[in-house]
Amino acid sequence: MASTTQSDNNRQNSVSGIMLVIGLLIMAVMALLPLLNINHMWMRWAFAAGAFLVLVGRIIGIYKGPSLRVKRLHRILISSAILYCASALMMFISRGTNDWIAFLLAGLVMQMYASWMIEREEKKTEK
């Protein structure tokens, strides 16, 4: 029974990781294309789909370990995914402006901080 839940967790983590990679790649490409003066409506939808994939990937890959600090950092990662979705929403609401970039950068900063701190905490627990 324990091996079944372990394999379910591994499968869940791998699906979550794939969703995160695909979503973040889509978001990165769709955020960089306007710099090349390529701006189409489908790009907004693709960015929104990438943001949604990241949010679902973060929710699926919830941390179930004992560390309260790492749990908090994973909630920060979910908050950063919510900011990505807000960025996608701003792309549709405020056409012609770059307000969506503020939400994207805020989510990026939160994700970088949380990822760095999670790695640091995992190294601490290994010692």
FENJO-V810706 format. One record per residue. N is the residue number from 0. PSI is psi in whole degrees, -180 to 180 (none if undefined). Layout:
n = (N;N)
psi = (PSI;PSI)
This chain:
n = (0;1;2;3;4;5;6;7;8;9;10;11;12;13;14;15;16;17;18;19;20;21;22;23;24;25;26;27;28;29;30;31;32;33;34;35;36;37;38;39;40;41;42;43;44;45;46;47;48;49;50;51;52;53;54;55;56;57;58;59;60;61;62;63;64;65;66;67;68;69;70;71;72;73;74;75;76;77;78;79;80;81;82;83;84;85;86;87;88;89;90;91;92;93;94;95;96;97;98;99;100;101;102;103;104;105;106;107;108;109;110;111;112;113;114;115;116;117;118;119;120;121;122;123;124;125;126)
psi = (-41;-37;-30;-45;-33;-43;-34;-41;-42;-42;-42;-42;-38;-40;-43;-44;-41;-43;-41;-45;-47;-46;-44;-36;-44;-46;-43;-45;-44;-25;-28;-26;-37;-24;-23;16;32;110;103;160;-36;-25;-36;-43;-39;-42;-44;-40;-40;-42;-40;-41;-41;-44;-47;-40;-39;-39;-41;-39;41;141;132;18;-177;-17;119;-33;-42;-36;-44;-41;-35;-33;-34;-38;-38;-39;-37;-36;-35;-38;-34;-41;-37;-36;-43;-40;-40;-28;-35;-36;-51;78;140;-10;170;33;-28;-24;-34;-44;-38;-45;-37;-43;-39;-44;-43;-40;-42;-44;-50;-41;-43;-43;-34;-45;-42;-43;-37;-35;-37;-43;-25;-31;none)
